[in-house]
Amino acid sequence: MNVGDSRGQDIEALSQALEAFTESSLRMETAYHALKERVAQLDEELAAKNRELAVASDYLGSLLESISDGVIAVDKTDTITHFNRAAASILGYTAAEVIGRPFPEVFERAFRNPHEAGATRLAAKSGRHVAVNERDSAIADAQGRRLGLVKTFQDLSELQALREQVRQVDRLAAIGEMAASVAHEIRNPLGGIRGFAAFLREDTPEADPRRRWVDKIDEGARSLERVVNELLEYTRPVEIDLKPVPCSDLVTAAIAYWDTPGDLRIEQAIPELRVWADAEKLRQVLLNILINAGQSFGGAEGTVRITASDAGDSVEIAIADSGCGIEEGDLERIFSPFFTTKEKGTGLGLAVCQKIVEAHGGKLNVSSVPGEGTTMRLRLPRAE
């Protein structure tokens, strides 16, 4: 084979190779465009799926935040992963304060309900333990693998308060029936006891040692009569006649009836404010509070300060003493009927006061620091 034939064959082979490369390049270009179109299509589908997922996620989040039940979710290590708005409202924490923290660290107990169903307690941010009705469920993926747990719960505080109100009404009804019977059965003998005690006092000289026994009989009869009267007053519906009354008149009337201990100083800061009030009923309330304030000093020197202030559509009258104060354990019970820390108290005075103030559409509150003093606050509707 001569050189010319060899060269011709090389050119032909090169031409064929170039033609094959060109065809391959065209196929690759076509495949690239098809792949590019497919990638663009997949991007659009992924974006659509992401939008759908975002909508579903927002909907689920809104759903969890909107329900009235508290919802707390944890992972497999009991670390809090979700804390909805109702849970925050019931327990006082924000989601940011608890998410990422172990459940037992925050709520002072294990996550799982110790009972299968029913009322348990969760520690609130304030430190109090909230009674809740809770139920636990497992969180699993599509393959059934456990991812964590979710707790749903309802606050039972309001329900318990309503139940206590119902019990209180039942107790008052029973007390009312008892009081009527007691008044009938006791007042008549009491009248006789006091009458005979008066005859004995007239016939017993003051120098006679037995005179002291007569005085004790009369004192005991008066004390029992006071208990009966307070019991009847507490169980009787409060009837009030509301009129615009200056706060200064209410305070002045109460002080006029108060046998002020000699070592007490009374300070007043009463601006020109008027309230809707039954003057006689509120004089009774203020007098009772002043008497309690005076007794808190135990005969020592001190100050009772009476103020009135504008509170928008109401007026707040505050009576603050610098006496012995009230122990924290007793503070929540001082308005309960028959609860008293006094040796000769009936436990009905403040209960009656609260009933009268509430009949005015107002509120009676107390704050106290043991050893420093007590402040009673009456909030009453303002008379423009």
C-alpha positions as CSV (number, residue, x, y, z in Angstrom):
1,M,0.0,0.0,0.0
2,N,1.4,3.4,-1.0
3,V,1.5,6.4,1.1
4,G,-1.4,8.1,-0.6
5,D,-3.8,5.2,0.1
6,S,-2.7,5.1,3.7
7,R,-3.4,8.8,4.1
8,G,-6.8,8.5,2.5
9,Q,-7.8,5.8,4.9
10,D,-6.7,8.0,7.9
11,I,-8.7,10.9,6.6
12,E,-11.7,8.6,6.2
13,A,-11.3,7.2,9.7
14,L,-10.9,10.7,11.1
15,S,-14.0,11.8,9.3
16,Q,-16.0,8.9,10.6
17,A,-14.7,9.6,14.2
18,L,-15.6,13.3,13.8
19,E,-19.1,12.4,12.6
20,A,-19.6,10.0,15.5
21,F,-18.4,12.6,18.0
22,T,-20.8,15.2,16.5
23,E,-23.7,12.7,16.8
24,S,-22.7,11.9,20.4
25,S,-22.5,15.6,21.2
26,L,-25.9,16.2,19.7
27,R,-27.3,13.4,21.8
28,M,-25.6,14.7,24.9
29,E,-26.9,18.2,24.2
30,T,-30.4,16.9,23.7
31,A,-30.1,14.8,27.0
32,Y,-28.7,17.9,28.8
33,H,-31.7,20.0,27.7
34,A,-34.1,17.3,28.7
35,L,-32.3,17.0,32.1
36,K,-32.4,20.7,32.5
37,E,-36.1,20.8,31.8
38,R,-36.7,17.9,34.2
39,V,-34.6,19.7,37.0
40,A,-36.7,22.9,36.4
41,Q,-39.9,20.8,36.6
42,L,-38.7,19.1,39.8
43,D,-37.7,22.5,41.3
44,E,-41.2,23.8,40.6
45,E,-42.8,20.7,42.1
46,L,-40.5,21.0,45.2
47,A,-41.4,24.6,45.6
48,A,-45.1,23.7,45.4
49,K,-44.6,21.0,47.9
50,N,-42.7,23.4,50.2
51,R,-45.6,25.9,49.9
52,E,-48.1,23.1,50.7
53,L,-46.0,22.0,53.6
54,A,-45.7,25.6,54.9
55,V,-49.4,26.0,54.7
56,A,-50.0,22.7,56.4
57,S,-47.4,23.6,59.1
58,D,-48.9,27.0,59.6
59,Y,-52.4,25.5,59.8
60,L,-51.3,22.9,62.3
61,G,-49.5,25.5,64.4
62,S,-52.5,27.8,64.3
63,L,-54.7,24.9,65.3
64,L,-52.5,24.0,68.3
65,E,-52.3,27.6,69.4
66,S,-56.0,28.2,69.0
67,I,-57.4,25.3,71.1
68,S,-58.3,26.0,74.7
69,D,-56.5,22.9,76.0
70,G,-52.9,23.2,77.0
71,V,-50.5,21.2,74.8
72,I,-47.0,20.2,75.8
73,A,-44.9,17.9,73.5
74,V,-41.6,16.2,74.4
75,D,-39.0,14.1,72.4
76,K,-37.7,10.7,73.4
77,T,-35.5,12.3,76.1
78,D,-38.4,14.2,77.7
79,T,-37.1,17.5,76.3
80,I,-39.9,20.0,75.6
81,T,-40.4,20.6,71.9
82,H,-43.8,22.4,71.8
83,F,-45.7,24.5,74.3
84,N,-48.9,26.1,73.0
85,R,-50.5,29.4,74.0
86,A,-53.1,27.8,76.3
87,A,-50.4,26.0,78.2
88,A,-48.6,29.4,78.6
89,S,-51.8,31.0,79.9
90,I,-52.5,28.2,82.4
91,L,-48.9,27.8,83.7
92,G,-47.5,31.3,83.3
93,Y,-44.4,30.3,81.2
94,T,-43.7,31.5,77.7
95,A,-42.8,29.0,75.1
96,A,-39.3,30.4,74.9
97,E,-38.8,29.8,78.6
98,V,-39.5,26.0,78.4
99,I,-38.8,24.7,74.9
100,G,-35.5,22.9,74.9
101,R,-35.6,22.2,78.7
102,P,-36.3,18.8,80.3
103,F,-39.9,18.5,81.4
104,P,-39.1,17.3,85.0
105,E,-36.8,20.3,85.5
106,V,-39.6,22.7,84.7
107,F,-42.6,21.1,86.2
108,E,-41.1,19.2,89.1
109,R,-42.5,15.8,88.1
110,A,-42.3,13.1,85.4
111,F,-43.9,13.7,82.1
112,R,-46.2,10.7,82.2
113,N,-49.4,11.0,84.1
114,P,-49.1,8.9,87.3
115,H,-52.7,7.9,86.8
116,E,-54.3,6.6,83.6
117,A,-56.8,9.5,83.6
118,G,-57.9,12.2,86.1
119,A,-56.8,15.2,88.0
120,T,-53.1,15.8,88.7
121,R,-51.0,18.9,89.2
122,L,-48.4,20.9,87.3
123,A,-46.1,23.4,88.8
124,A,-46.7,27.0,87.5
125,K,-44.1,29.7,87.1
126,S,-45.5,31.4,90.2
127,G,-44.7,28.4,92.3
128,R,-48.3,27.3,92.9
129,H,-49.4,23.8,91.7
130,V,-52.3,23.9,89.2
131,A,-54.8,21.2,89.3
132,V,-55.2,19.8,85.7
133,N,-57.1,17.0,84.0
134,E,-54.5,15.6,81.6
135,R,-54.0,12.9,79.0
136,D,-50.8,11.6,77.3
137,S,-50.4,10.2,73.8
138,A,-47.5,8.9,71.8
139,I,-46.1,10.7,68.8
140,A,-45.1,8.3,65.9
141,D,-44.0,8.7,62.3
142,A,-45.5,6.9,59.3
143,Q,-43.5,3.8,60.0
144,G,-44.8,3.7,63.6
145,R,-41.5,4.7,65.2
146,R,-42.0,6.7,68.4
147,L,-40.8,10.2,68.2
148,G,-42.0,11.5,71.6
149,L,-45.1,12.2,73.7
150,V,-47.7,14.9,73.8
151,K,-49.8,15.9,76.8
152,T,-53.1,17.7,76.6
153,F,-54.6,19.2,79.7
154,Q,-57.4,21.4,81.1
155,D,-57.1,23.8,84.0
156,L,-59.4,22.7,86.8
157,S,-58.9,25.7,89.0
158,E,-62.1,27.5,87.9
159,L,-64.1,24.3,88.1
160,Q,-62.8,23.7,91.6
161,A,-63.6,27.3,92.6
162,L,-67.2,26.8,91.3
163,R,-67.5,23.6,93.2
164,E,-66.3,25.4,96.3
165,Q,-68.9,28.1,95.7
166,V,-71.6,25.5,95.5
167,R,-70.4,23.9,98.7
168,Q,-70.3,27.4,100.3
169,V,-73.9,28.1,99.2
170,D,-75.0,24.7,100.6
171,R,-73.2,25.5,103.9
172,L,-74.8,28.9,104.1
173,A,-78.2,27.4,103.5
174,A,-77.6,24.9,106.3
175,I,-76.2,27.7,108.6
176,G,-79.2,29.8,107.8
177,E,-81.6,27.1,108.9
178,M,-79.4,26.4,112.0
179,A,-79.2,30.1,112.8
180,A,-82.9,30.6,112.7
181,S,-83.4,27.6,115.0
182,V,-80.5,28.8,117.3
183,A,-81.9,32.3,117.5
184,H,-85.3,31.0,118.5
185,E,-84.0,28.4,121.0
186,I,-81.3,30.6,122.6
187,R,-82.6,34.1,122.6
188,N,-85.4,33.5,124.9
189,P,-83.3,31.8,127.6
190,L,-80.6,34.4,127.1
191,G,-83.1,37.1,127.9
192,G,-84.0,35.4,131.1
193,I,-80.3,34.9,132.0
194,R,-79.5,38.6,131.5
195,G,-82.7,39.6,133.4
196,F,-81.9,37.5,136.4
197,A,-78.2,38.6,136.2
198,A,-79.5,42.2,136.4
199,F,-81.5,41.4,139.5
200,L,-78.5,39.7,141.1
201,R,-76.3,42.7,140.4
202,E,-78.9,45.0,142.1
203,D,-78.9,42.7,145.2
204,T,-75.2,42.2,145.3
205,P,-73.0,45.0,146.7
206,E,-69.9,45.9,144.7
207,A,-67.7,44.9,147.6
208,D,-69.2,41.4,147.6
209,P,-66.8,38.8,145.9
210,R,-69.8,37.3,144.3
211,R,-70.4,40.5,142.3
212,R,-67.6,39.4,140.0
213,W,-69.4,36.1,139.2
214,V,-72.6,38.1,138.3
215,D,-70.6,40.2,135.9
216,K,-69.1,37.0,134.3
217,I,-72.6,35.7,133.8
218,D,-73.7,38.9,132.1
219,E,-70.6,39.1,130.0
220,G,-71.0,35.5,128.9
221,A,-74.7,36.1,128.0
222,R,-73.8,39.2,126.0
223,S,-71.0,37.3,124.2
224,L,-73.4,34.5,123.2
225,E,-76.0,37.0,122.1
226,R,-73.4,38.7,119.9
227,V,-72.5,35.4,118.3
228,V,-76.2,34.7,117.5
229,N,-76.7,38.2,116.1
230,E,-73.6,37.9,113.8
231,L,-74.7,34.4,112.7
232,L,-78.1,35.7,111.7
233,E,-76.6,38.7,110.0
234,Y,-74.2,36.6,108.0
235,T,-76.9,34.2,106.7
236,R,-79.5,36.9,106.1
237,P,-79.5,38.4,102.5
238,V,-77.9,41.9,102.4
239,E,-80.4,44.6,101.6
240,I,-78.7,47.9,100.7
241,D,-80.0,51.4,99.8
242,L,-77.3,52.9,97.5
243,K,-76.8,56.7,97.5
244,P,-73.8,58.9,96.6
245,V,-71.8,59.3,99.8
246,P,-68.6,61.2,100.3
247,C,-65.8,58.9,101.5
248,S,-64.9,61.3,104.2
249,D,-68.4,61.0,105.7
250,L,-68.0,57.2,105.8
251,V,-64.6,57.3,107.5
252,T,-65.7,60.0,110.0
253,A,-68.8,58.0,111.0
254,A,-66.8,54.8,111.6
255,I,-64.1,56.6,113.7
256,A,-66.9,58.2,115.8
257,Y,-68.1,54.8,116.8
258,W,-64.6,53.4,117.4
259,D,-63.3,53.3,120.9
260,T,-59.8,54.2,119.8
261,P,-57.0,52.8,122.0
262,G,-55.1,55.6,123.6
263,D,-51.7,54.8,122.1
264,L,-52.8,54.8,118.5
265,R,-52.4,57.6,116.0
266,I,-54.9,58.0,113.2
267,E,-53.8,59.5,110.0
268,Q,-56.2,60.4,107.2
269,A,-55.8,61.4,103.5
270,I,-59.3,61.5,102.1
271,P,-59.8,63.6,99.0
272,E,-63.3,64.7,97.7
273,L,-64.4,61.4,96.3
274,R,-67.9,59.9,96.5
275,V,-69.1,56.3,96.2
276,W,-72.4,54.5,95.7
277,A,-73.0,53.2,99.2
278,D,-75.4,52.3,102.0
279,A,-73.8,54.5,104.6
280,E,-75.0,52.5,107.6
281,K,-73.8,49.2,106.1
282,L,-70.4,50.6,105.1
283,R,-69.9,52.2,108.5
284,Q,-70.3,48.8,110.0
285,V,-67.6,47.4,107.6
286,L,-65.1,50.2,108.3
287,L,-65.7,50.0,112.0
288,N,-65.0,46.3,112.0
289,I,-61.8,46.8,110.1
290,L,-60.7,49.6,112.5
291,I,-61.4,47.5,115.5
292,N,-59.3,44.6,114.0
293,A,-56.5,47.1,113.2
294,G,-56.5,48.4,116.8
295,Q,-56.4,44.9,118.2
296,S,-53.3,44.1,116.1
297,F,-51.1,46.3,118.2
298,G,-51.7,44.4,121.5
299,G,-51.7,47.6,123.5
300,A,-48.5,48.9,122.0
301,E,-48.1,52.3,120.2
302,G,-48.8,52.4,116.5
303,T,-50.4,54.2,113.5
304,V,-53.5,53.5,111.5
305,R,-53.6,55.3,108.2
306,I,-56.8,55.7,106.3
307,T,-56.6,56.8,102.6
308,A,-58.9,57.1,99.6
309,S,-57.8,57.2,96.0
310,D,-59.3,57.4,92.5
311,A,-59.3,54.1,90.7
312,G,-61.1,55.1,87.5
313,D,-64.7,54.0,87.7
314,S,-64.2,53.0,91.4
315,V,-62.7,54.4,94.6
316,E,-60.2,52.5,96.8
317,I,-60.4,53.0,100.5
318,A,-57.3,51.6,102.3
319,I,-56.9,51.1,106.0
320,A,-53.3,50.3,106.9
321,D,-51.9,49.5,110.3
322,S,-48.4,49.0,111.6
323,G,-49.4,46.1,113.9
324,C,-48.4,42.5,114.2
325,G,-49.6,41.5,110.7
326,I,-51.1,38.2,109.5
327,E,-49.3,35.0,109.0
328,E,-49.2,33.9,105.3
329,G,-51.0,30.6,106.1
330,D,-53.9,32.6,107.6
331,L,-54.1,35.3,105.0
332,E,-56.2,33.2,102.5
333,R,-58.7,32.2,105.2
334,I,-59.5,35.4,107.0
335,F,-62.7,35.9,105.0
336,S,-63.9,32.4,105.7
337,P,-66.8,32.0,108.1
338,F,-65.8,30.9,111.6
339,F,-62.1,31.3,111.0
340,T,-60.5,33.4,113.7
341,T,-57.1,33.8,115.4
342,K,-58.7,35.7,118.4
343,E,-59.4,33.9,121.6
344,K,-62.9,35.4,121.8
345,G,-63.6,35.9,118.1
346,T,-66.5,34.4,116.3
347,G,-64.8,34.4,112.8
348,L,-67.8,36.1,111.3
349,G,-66.8,39.7,111.3
350,L,-64.7,39.9,108.2
351,A,-67.0,37.3,106.4
352,V,-69.9,39.7,107.0
353,C,-67.8,42.7,105.8
354,Q,-66.9,40.9,102.6
355,K,-70.5,40.0,102.0
356,I,-71.6,43.6,102.5
357,V,-68.9,45.0,100.2
358,E,-69.7,42.5,97.4
359,A,-73.4,43.4,97.7
360,H,-72.3,47.0,96.8
361,G,-70.6,45.6,93.7
362,G,-67.2,46.1,95.2
363,K,-64.3,44.0,96.5
364,L,-62.5,43.6,99.8
365,N,-58.8,42.6,99.7
366,V,-56.0,42.2,102.2
367,S,-52.3,42.3,102.1
368,S,-50.0,41.8,105.1
369,V,-46.4,41.3,106.2
370,P,-46.0,39.5,109.6
371,G,-44.4,41.9,112.1
372,E,-44.9,45.0,109.9
373,G,-48.6,45.5,109.5
374,T,-51.8,44.8,107.4
375,T,-53.7,46.8,104.8
376,M,-57.4,46.2,104.0
377,R,-58.6,47.7,100.7
378,L,-62.2,48.3,99.8
379,R,-62.9,49.0,96.2
380,L,-66.3,50.6,95.7
381,P,-68.2,51.9,92.6
382,R,-67.5,55.6,92.2
383,A,-70.4,58.1,92.2
384,E,-69.7,60.8,89.6
